[in-house]
Amino acid sequence: MSKLILIRHGQSLWNLENRFTGWVDVPLTAQGIEEAKAAARKIKGIKVDVAYTSALGRAQQTLQAIMDEIGLDVPVIKDQALNERDYGDLSGLNKAETAEKYGAEQVHTWRRSYDVAPPGGESLKDTRARTLPFFERCIMGDIRQGKSVLVVAHGNSNRSIVMAIEDMTPEQILKTELGTGVPFLYEVSPEGKAVSKAEL
């Protein structure tokens, strides 16, 4: 059965600085590079036929570090459908300072509700609507051909995929955290459902 490996990019500069990042292109930190290398060592030996990543540098940088670490040489497909959720007007703002300005409850709603978007940005529901058609068309297209796929993307684009393949409700996915640089290995049926799951 085909395998799907999902990895959120390593720690970025704005993760470290507790800022809303979204579609802003920020680099990985030294720790982020080390997280990518550690992820690589965890997936070494698992067959990978093709890799997907977003249009954002931190995901591409993570994927490149993974490939370099284990000598992986496969086709790489980059698409903004896998980009992080767009935080709109909050992008670049410090999360704690934003909570002081708008109130902790409002910021919590923007960050953790399923269908409430921050000003000028996307909700998780919006991100899912952008990510899943690409997942179904391209990534599942490869899986149905028997290929094993590595996806290095972002917390919310990956959560959109997890929600679909694990048949999660909005309430369940909101409680699901994907740590930076942590590989999740799935066996996926041709119907796009998780048959098994392991956190590596």
HELIX and SHEET records of a PDB file:
HELIX    1   1 LEU A   13  LEU A   16  1                                   4    
HELIX    2   2 ALA A   30  ILE A   43  1                                  14    
HELIX    3   3 GLY A   57  ILE A   70  1                                  14    
HELIX    4   4 GLN A   80  LEU A   82  5                                   3    
HELIX    5   5 GLY A   88  LEU A   90  5                                   3    
HELIX    6   6 LYS A   95  TYR A  102  1                                   8    
HELIX    7   7 ALA A  104  ARG A  112  1                                   9    
HELIX    8   8 LEU A  124  PHE A  134  1                                  11    
HELIX    9   9 PHE A  135  ILE A  139  3                                   5    
HELIX   10  10 MET A  140  ARG A  144  1                                   5    
HELIX   11  11 GLY A  155  ILE A  165  1                                  11    
HELIX   12  12 PRO A  170  LEU A  174  1                                   5    
SHEET    1   A 6 VAL A  76  LYS A  78  0                                        
SHEET    2   A 6 VAL A  50  THR A  53  1                                        
SHEET    3   A 6 VAL A 149  ALA A 153  1                                        
SHEET    4   A 6 LYS A   3  ARG A   8  1                                        
SHEET    5   A 6 PRO A 183  VAL A 188 -1                                        
SHEET    6   A 6 ALA A 194  GLU A 199 -1                                        
END                                                                             
